[in-house]
Amino acid sequence: GAVMGKKIPIVAGVDDSVAVLTRHGYKGGLPGGQINQDRVVVVSPYLLGDISTPNDFLMSLFDGHGERGEVTSQLAVSTFPHLLATKVAASLPANAGSPREGHADEIVKLKEAATEAYGEIDAQAAQISGAGATATSVLRVGDRLYYINTGDSQSFLGTYVKSTKQSGVAFITAEHKPHLPEEKARIERMGGQVMMPPITPPGMKIKLSSRVLALLPNGMQLGLAMSRSIGDPEAGRLGVIPTPEITVLSVEEVRAQTAAKAGVDVADVELFAVVASDGIYDHIEPDEIATTLASALYGNTKPAGVMNTLGGDGDWSPLRACEHLIMTASERWLERMPDHAYRDDISIAVKSVI
């Protein structure tokens, strides 16, 4: 689960193939009164009956927004893993033969189950006015990775070539932003209004987002920075939908493609999955995130200038790499918005695939 508001000591012998870390933002008022609206969970192994293998896992991040966005994200993180497993079990019944036999439509069924699960959580969250959450998940089932994304949080698949120590990003989910043609057309067709991003003020080095405008019951206007989300009942009536965009990747195909491009053997290629909130992506490029995490997952070589405030014996680990990324993003929020006392919640999780 997510780390909430505390520095976590390093414990010898923990599983260094996975790490999760989050830091609450600053959105005005007293520093001690800030609420972290991000929620993260990693379930490993994540078992879905006879189609599963011991290497299967589920990673999910829900980034809440609005006055009670943490209620929506908490609902999602506490519901999604079990709900998805239940739906998969119902759609892919137990098979007495080989674990893979009888499941020719496995991809279709898993995509349907994930879409239905997001939709049901959205329906439950409809009672929470003026609040919602983005949702990004990575599900591994056998050789396949399912990237399940709704909103502007993102997940990616990182690569690492051991012999050359080169890392990269093989795939990253697309952001669902209101100004994108397909998204904008749906919103306007349902009576919504899309506000295009204004000119960035002098001194601010962060890109401003297009927004969906919706009126809340209290008369306040909501400006939603994404075109898909869970919750947000007011914007939901105006075309903001919970439906995820799902991309399915083959682990072995990505390894083979990466190996061919690098001119190495497939066994030389490692893969890792990352989910993160826009609090990181607003200020750190995916390639930099991948390089930092790969150095801890596989290289055990701490990059120059990294911060180390978690305590412990100082070994470079995935958890320390996550901390470095979060603290780097925090500094850049301050540097790039010098006249605005604001920092978004920042969360990240990483899991080795191979």
C-alpha positions in Angstrom: 0.0 0.0 0.0 1.0 3.6 0.0 3.3 5.2 2.5 1.4 7.9 4.2 3.2 10.9 5.8 6.2 9.1 7.3 9.8 8.4 6.5 10.2 4.7 6.2 13.4 3.1 7.5 15.2 0.7 5.2 15.0 -2.9 6.5 17.5 -5.5 5.5 16.2 -8.4 3.5 13.1 -6.7 2.1 12.0 -7.5 -1.5 14.1 -5.1 -3.6 12.1 -5.9 -6.8 9.3 -3.6 -5.7 9.0 -0.1 -4.1 6.1 2.3 -3.3 6.4 5.8 -2.0 4.3 8.9 -1.8 4.6 12.5 -0.4 1.7 14.8 0.3 1.6 18.1 -1.5 1.2 21.7 -0.3 -2.0 23.4 -1.4 -2.2 26.3 1.0 -2.9 26.7 4.7 -0.9 25.1 7.5 1.8 22.6 6.4 0.6 20.1 9.0 -3.0 20.2 7.7 -2.3 18.9 4.2 -4.2 15.8 3.0 -2.5 13.3 0.6 -5.1 12.5 -2.0 -2.9 9.9 -3.8 -3.4 6.2 -3.1 -1.1 3.4 -4.4 -1.2 -0.4 -4.1 1.0 -3.2 -5.3 -0.3 -6.8 -5.0 2.3 -9.4 -5.8 1.7 -12.2 -6.5 -1.8 -11.3 -7.8 -3.6 -14.6 -8.3 -6.5 -15.0 -10.7 -7.2 -18.7 -10.6 -5.8 -21.1 -13.1 -4.7 -18.4 -15.6 -2.1 -17.0 -13.1 1.6 -17.6 -12.6 3.7 -16.8 -9.5 5.1 -13.8 -11.3 1.8 -12.1 -11.8 1.1 -8.8 -10.1 -1.2 -5.8 -10.0 -0.1 -2.2 -9.5 -2.6 0.7 -9.2 -2.4 4.4 -8.5 -5.4 6.6 -7.9 -4.8 10.4 -7.8 -7.7 12.1 -6.1 -8.8 15.7 -6.7 -11.5 18.0 -5.5 -12.5 18.8 -1.9 -12.8 15.1 -1.0 -10.7 13.5 -3.6 -9.0 11.4 -1.0 -12.4 9.7 -0.3 -12.7 8.7 -4.0 -9.1 7.5 -4.3 -9.4 5.5 -1.0 -12.6 3.9 -2.3 -10.9 2.9 -5.5 -7.7 1.5 -3.9 -9.6 -0.5 -1.4 -12.1 -1.9 -3.9 -10.3 -2.4 -7.3 -8.0 -5.4 -6.6 -10.7 -7.6 -5.2 -13.4 -6.4 -7.6 -11.1 -7.1 -10.6 -10.2 -10.6 -9.3 -13.9 -11.3 -8.7 -14.9 -10.3 -12.2 -12.1 -12.2 -13.8 -13.0 -15.3 -11.9 -16.6 -15.0 -13.1 -15.7 -14.5 -16.7 -12.9 -17.1 -16.9 -14.1 -20.1 -14.9 -11.6 -22.7 -13.6 -10.2 -25.0 -16.1 -9.2 -28.6 -15.4 -6.6 -28.8 -18.1 -3.4 -26.8 -18.7 -3.5 -23.3 -17.1 -3.7 -21.6 -20.5 -6.1 -24.0 -22.2 -9.7 -22.9 -22.8 -8.9 -19.2 -22.5 -8.5 -18.1 -26.1 -10.6 -15.0 -25.3 -8.5 -14.2 -22.1 -7.4 -10.8 -23.4 -11.0 -9.7 -24.3 -12.4 -11.0 -20.9 -9.7 -9.3 -18.9 -10.1 -6.0 -20.7 -13.9 -6.2 -20.1 -13.4 -7.0 -16.4 -11.0 -4.1 -15.9 -13.4 -1.7 -17.7 -16.4 -2.9 -15.7 -14.4 -2.6 -12.4 -13.5 1.0 -13.1 -17.1 1.7 -14.1 -18.6 0.2 -10.9 -16.2 2.2 -8.7 -17.2 5.3 -10.6 -20.8 4.5 -9.9 -20.1 4.1 -6.2 -18.2 7.4 -6.2 -21.1 9.3 -7.8 -22.4 10.2 -4.3 -19.1 12.2 -3.6 -19.9 15.6 -5.0 -17.1 17.7 -6.5 -14.4 15.0 -6.2 -12.9 12.3 -8.3 -9.6 10.4 -9.1 -7.5 9.4 -12.0 -6.7 5.7 -12.3 -3.7 4.0 -13.8 -2.9 0.3 -13.3 -0.6 -2.4 -14.6 -1.7 -6.0 -14.5 0.6 -8.9 -15.3 -1.0 -12.2 -16.3 1.5 -14.7 -17.7 3.4 -13.2 -20.6 1.0 -10.3 -20.9 1.0 -6.8 -19.4 -2.3 -4.9 -19.3 -1.9 -1.1 -19.0 -5.2 0.2 -17.8 -5.4 4.0 -17.8 -8.1 6.6 -17.0 -7.0 10.3 -16.7 -3.7 12.0 -16.6 -1.7 9.8 -14.2 0.5 7.5 -16.3 2.2 4.1 -16.2 5.1 2.9 -18.3 7.2 -0.1 -19.1 10.9 0.5 -18.6 13.8 -1.5 -20.2 17.4 -2.1 -19.0 20.2 -3.7 -21.0 22.6 -5.3 -18.5 25.7 -5.3 -20.7 25.5 -1.7 -21.7 23.7 -0.4 -18.6 21.3 1.5 -20.9 17.7 2.1 -19.8 14.7 3.3 -21.7 10.9 3.5 -22.0 9.3 0.9 -24.2 5.7 2.1 -23.7 3.9 4.8 -21.7 0.1 5.4 -21.4 -1.4 8.4 -23.0 -2.9 11.2 -20.9 -6.6 11.9 -21.3 -6.8 15.7 -21.7 -9.9 17.7 -22.6 -8.4 19.4 -25.6 -7.6 16.2 -27.5 -9.9 15.9 -30.5 -11.7 12.7 -29.6 -12.1 13.7 -25.9 -13.2 17.3 -26.8 -15.8 16.1 -29.3 -17.4 13.7 -26.7 -17.5 16.4 -24.0 -19.0 19.0 -26.3 -21.5 16.5 -27.7 -22.7 15.9 -24.1 -23.1 19.6 -23.4 -19.7 20.2 -21.7 -17.4 23.1 -22.3 -13.6 22.8 -22.8 -11.4 25.6 -21.7 -8.2 25.7 -23.6 -5.0 26.4 -21.5 -4.2 30.1 -21.1 -0.8 31.5 -21.7 1.7 30.4 -19.1 2.4 33.4 -16.7 5.9 34.8 -16.6 8.2 32.9 -14.2 6.1 29.8 -14.2 7.8 26.9 -16.0 5.0 24.4 -15.8 2.6 23.7 -18.6 -1.0 24.7 -17.9 -3.8 22.2 -18.8 -7.0 22.4 -20.8 -10.0 21.9 -18.5 -13.6 20.7 -18.5 -15.9 23.3 -16.9 -18.7 22.0 -14.7 -21.0 23.7 -12.1 -21.0 22.2 -8.6 -24.1 22.1 -6.4 -22.7 24.9 -4.2 -22.5 27.2 -7.2 -18.8 26.9 -7.6 -17.3 26.1 -11.0 -15.2 23.0 -11.4 -12.3 23.1 -13.9 -11.3 19.5 -14.4 -7.8 19.0 -15.9 -8.6 15.6 -17.4 -11.3 14.2 -19.7 -11.6 10.8 -18.0 -11.8 10.0 -14.3 -13.5 8.0 -11.6 -16.1 10.0 -9.7 -16.6 13.6 -10.6 -20.4 13.2 -11.0 -21.0 16.8 -12.1 -18.4 16.4 -14.9 -19.6 12.9 -15.7 -22.8 14.2 -17.0 -20.8 16.4 -19.4 -18.8 13.6 -21.0 -16.0 12.9 -18.5 -16.0 9.1 -18.4 -14.3 6.4 -16.3 -13.7 4.1 -19.3 -10.0 3.2 -19.4 -7.7 3.0 -22.4 -6.2 -0.5 -22.2 -3.0 -1.6 -24.0 -1.8 -5.2 -23.9 1.9 -5.9 -24.3 3.8 -9.2 -24.6 6.7 -9.4 -22.1 8.8 -11.6 -24.5 8.0 -9.5 -27.5 9.2 -6.3 -25.8 12.3 -8.1 -24.6 13.0 -9.4 -28.1 12.5 -6.0 -29.7 14.7 -4.3 -27.1 17.4 -6.9 -27.6 17.3 -6.5 -31.4 17.6 -2.8 -31.1 20.5 -3.0 -28.7 22.2 -5.8 -30.6 22.3 -8.1 -27.5 20.8 -11.4 -26.5 17.3 -11.5 -25.1 18.6 -12.7 -21.7 20.5 -9.4 -21.4 17.2 -7.4 -21.2 15.3 -6.6 -18.0 11.9 -5.0 -17.8 10.2 -3.1 -15.0 6.7 -1.5 -14.6 6.1 2.0 -13.1 2.9 3.8 -12.1 3.2 7.5 -11.0 1.0 10.5 -10.5 1.3 13.7 -12.5 3.0 15.3 -9.5 6.2 13.6 -10.8 5.6 13.7 -14.6 4.9 17.5 -14.5 8.6 17.9 -13.7 10.6 14.8 -14.5 10.6 13.1 -17.9 9.9 9.4 -18.1 13.4 8.7 -19.4 14.9 10.2 -16.3 12.6 8.3 -14.1 13.5 5.0 -15.9 17.3 5.7 -15.6 17.0 6.4 -11.9 14.9 3.3 -11.1 16.9 1.0 -13.3 20.1 2.1 -11.5 18.6 0.8 -8.3 16.8 -2.2 -9.5 19.7 -3.7 -11.5 22.9 -1.6 -11.3 23.0 -0.9 -7.5 24.9 2.3 -8.5 23.7 5.5 -6.9 23.7 8.4 -9.4 25.7 11.5 -8.5 23.9 14.1 -6.4 21.0 11.9 -5.2 19.4 12.8 -1.8 19.4 10.2 0.9 17.1 10.9 3.9 15.3 7.6 4.6 17.9 6.5 7.1 19.4 3.0 7.2 22.8 1.8 5.9 22.8 3.9 2.8 22.6 1.2 0.2 21.1 2.4 -3.1 17.7 0.6 -3.5 14.4 1.0 -5.4 12.8 2.7 -2.4 15.7 5.2 -2.1 15.4 5.8 -5.9 11.7 6.6 -5.5 12.6 9.0 -2.7 15.1 10.7 -4.8 12.6 11.1 -7.6 9.9 12.5 -5.3 12.3 15.0 -3.7 13.6 16.1 -7.1 10.1 16.7 -8.3 9.3 18.6 -5.0 12.3 20.9 -5.6 11.3 21.5 -9.2 7.7 22.4 -8.2 9.2 25.2 -6.0 11.8 26.2 -8.7 9.3 26.4 -11.5 6.5 28.0 -9.6 8.4 30.6 -7.5 5.4 32.9 -7.0 2.9 30.2 -6.3 2.9 28.3 -3.0 1.8 25.0 -4.5 3.1 21.4 -4.8 1.0 18.5 -6.0 0.9 15.2 -4.2 3.6 13.0 -5.6 3.5 9.2 -5.8 5.3 6.4 -7.5 5.6 2.6 -7.5 8.0 0.3 -9.4 8.0 -3.4 -9.9 10.5 -5.6 -11.7 8.9 -7.6 -14.5 11.9 -9.7 -15.6 
